[in-house]
């Protein structure tokens, strides 16, 4: 974990290597927040990086949503997603569970035009599967908002792992 003094002293390359994937494959958010240095404290830093995401237009948010992996079935994951999905036991699905995740991922993406996103921290594969089964029933506007909230949760969890 690093403190605000260290964050403020990082050069751009170091900063991006640490914070570039807080929002899945959306390094541009960290690039924008880097230009706002120095930060008064950790809370102001976190507020700024989350604020850039929250103030993005819906088209940009949709692009960010589409950079997220499909749960349980995606083969090429970022290091962060790999750890998060492993801790939720998504890599240990039975054949039946795997097939259900696969089917739900296809149906969800077809219905909403972005992958199912949930902050998996603290959840197990059965809970995630239950959320998946329920949320696929949502209307588009409700699910877009929920996916946006989940991305913010994922980023917040990732920041809490890095920043003290």
C-alpha positions as CSV (number, residue, x, y, z in Angstrom):
1,X,0.0,0.0,0.0
2,X,1.2,3.5,-0.8
3,X,0.4,6.8,0.8
4,X,-0.4,10.1,-0.8
5,X,3.2,11.4,-0.4
6,X,4.4,8.5,-2.5
7,X,1.5,8.9,-5.0
8,X,2.4,12.6,-5.5
9,X,6.1,11.6,-6.1
10,X,5.5,9.0,-8.8
11,X,6.5,9.8,-12.3
12,X,3.9,9.2,-15.0
13,X,5.2,5.7,-16.0
14,X,5.2,4.5,-12.4
15,X,1.8,6.1,-11.7
16,X,0.2,4.4,-14.8
17,X,1.8,1.0,-13.9
18,X,0.1,1.2,-10.5
19,X,-3.2,2.8,-11.3
20,X,-3.7,2.2,-15.1
21,X,-6.0,-0.8,-14.6
22,X,-8.1,0.5,-11.7
23,X,-10.8,0.9,-14.3
24,X,-10.4,-2.2,-16.4
25,X,-8.2,-1.5,-19.5
26,X,-9.0,2.2,-19.2
27,X,-5.6,3.7,-18.6
28,X,-6.9,7.1,-19.9
29,X,-8.6,7.7,-16.6
30,X,-5.4,7.4,-14.7
31,X,-3.6,9.5,-17.3
32,X,-6.2,12.3,-16.7
33,X,-5.9,12.0,-12.9
34,X,-2.1,12.1,-13.0
35,X,-2.3,15.6,-14.5
36,X,-4.2,16.7,-11.4
37,X,-1.3,16.0,-9.0
38,X,-0.5,16.9,-6.3
39,X,-3.3,15.6,-4.2
40,X,-4.1,16.9,-0.7
41,X,-4.7,13.4,0.7
42,X,-5.7,9.9,-0.3
43,X,-9.4,10.7,-0.2
44,X,-9.0,13.6,-2.6
45,X,-7.0,11.3,-4.9
46,X,-9.7,8.6,-4.8
47,X,-12.4,11.2,-5.3
48,X,-10.7,12.6,-8.4
49,X,-10.2,9.3,-10.1
50,X,-13.7,8.1,-9.3
51,X,-15.1,11.5,-10.4
52,X,-13.5,11.2,-13.9
53,X,-15.4,7.9,-14.4
54,X,-18.6,9.2,-12.9
55,X,-18.6,12.3,-15.1
56,X,-18.1,10.3,-18.3
57,X,-20.9,10.4,-20.8
58,X,-22.9,7.2,-21.4
59,X,-21.1,6.4,-24.7
60,X,-17.7,6.4,-22.8
61,X,-19.2,4.4,-19.9
62,X,-20.5,1.8,-22.5
63,X,-16.9,1.6,-23.9
64,X,-15.6,1.0,-20.4
65,X,-18.2,-1.7,-19.7
66,X,-17.3,-3.5,-22.9
67,X,-13.6,-3.7,-21.7
68,X,-14.7,-6.0,-18.9
69,X,-14.3,-9.7,-19.2
70,X,-17.1,-12.2,-19.3
71,X,-17.3,-14.0,-16.0
72,X,-16.0,-17.5,-15.6
73,X,-15.5,-18.1,-19.4
74,X,-13.0,-15.4,-20.4
75,X,-9.5,-16.9,-21.1
76,X,-7.4,-13.7,-21.3
77,X,-7.8,-11.7,-18.1
78,X,-5.9,-8.7,-16.7
79,X,-3.9,-9.6,-13.5
80,X,-6.5,-7.8,-11.4
81,X,-9.5,-9.7,-12.9
82,X,-7.6,-13.0,-12.7
83,X,-7.1,-12.5,-8.9
84,X,-10.7,-11.3,-8.3
85,X,-12.3,-14.1,-10.3
86,X,-10.0,-16.7,-8.7
87,X,-10.9,-15.5,-5.1
88,X,-14.6,-15.9,-6.1
89,X,-13.9,-19.5,-7.2
90,X,-15.0,-18.7,-10.8
91,X,-12.1,-20.7,-12.1
92,X,-13.5,-23.8,-10.3
93,X,-16.9,-24.2,-11.9
94,X,-18.4,-27.6,-12.5
95,X,-19.2,-28.3,-16.1
96,X,-22.8,-27.4,-15.4
97,X,-22.0,-24.1,-13.8
98,X,-19.5,-23.3,-16.6
99,X,-22.2,-24.0,-19.2
100,X,-24.7,-21.8,-17.4
101,X,-22.2,-19.0,-17.2
102,X,-21.5,-19.4,-20.9
103,X,-25.2,-19.4,-21.8
104,X,-25.9,-16.4,-19.5
105,X,-22.9,-14.4,-20.8
106,X,-24.2,-14.9,-24.4
107,X,-27.8,-14.0,-23.6
108,X,-26.8,-11.0,-21.5
109,X,-24.4,-9.5,-24.0
110,X,-27.1,-10.0,-26.8
111,X,-29.7,-8.3,-24.6
112,X,-27.7,-5.4,-23.2
113,X,-24.7,-5.0,-25.6
114,X,-22.2,-5.1,-22.8
115,X,-20.9,-8.0,-20.6
116,X,-22.4,-8.8,-17.2
117,X,-20.4,-6.9,-14.6
118,X,-20.4,-7.5,-10.8
119,X,-17.9,-6.6,-8.2
120,X,-17.0,-10.2,-7.2
121,X,-15.1,-9.3,-4.0
122,X,-16.6,-11.1,-1.1
123,X,-18.9,-13.2,-3.2
124,X,-18.7,-16.8,-4.3
125,X,-19.6,-18.3,-7.6
126,X,-23.1,-19.4,-6.5
127,X,-24.0,-15.9,-5.3
128,X,-22.6,-14.4,-8.6
129,X,-24.6,-16.9,-10.6
130,X,-27.8,-16.0,-8.7
131,X,-27.2,-12.2,-9.3
132,X,-26.6,-13.1,-13.0
133,X,-29.9,-15.0,-13.2
134,X,-31.8,-12.1,-11.7
135,X,-30.1,-9.1,-13.4
136,X,-30.6,-10.5,-16.9
137,X,-34.3,-9.9,-16.3
138,X,-33.7,-6.1,-15.8
139,X,-34.7,-3.5,-18.5
140,X,-31.7,-1.9,-20.3
141,X,-31.7,1.4,-18.5
142,X,-31.8,-0.2,-15.1
143,X,-29.0,-2.7,-16.0
144,X,-26.8,0.0,-17.5
145,X,-27.0,2.0,-14.3
146,X,-26.3,-1.2,-12.2
147,X,-23.3,-2.1,-14.4
148,X,-22.0,1.4,-14.0
149,X,-22.3,1.1,-10.2
150,X,-20.5,-2.2,-10.3
151,X,-17.6,-0.8,-12.2
152,X,-17.3,2.0,-9.6
153,X,-17.3,-0.7,-6.8
154,X,-14.6,-2.7,-8.6
155,X,-12.4,0.4,-9.0
156,X,-13.0,1.4,-5.4
157,X,-12.0,-2.1,-4.2
158,X,-8.9,-2.0,-6.3
159,X,-8.0,1.5,-5.0
160,X,-8.5,0.3,-1.4
161,X,-5.9,-2.5,-2.1
162,X,-3.3,0.1,-3.3
163,X,-3.8,3.3,-1.4
164,X,-3.6,3.9,2.4
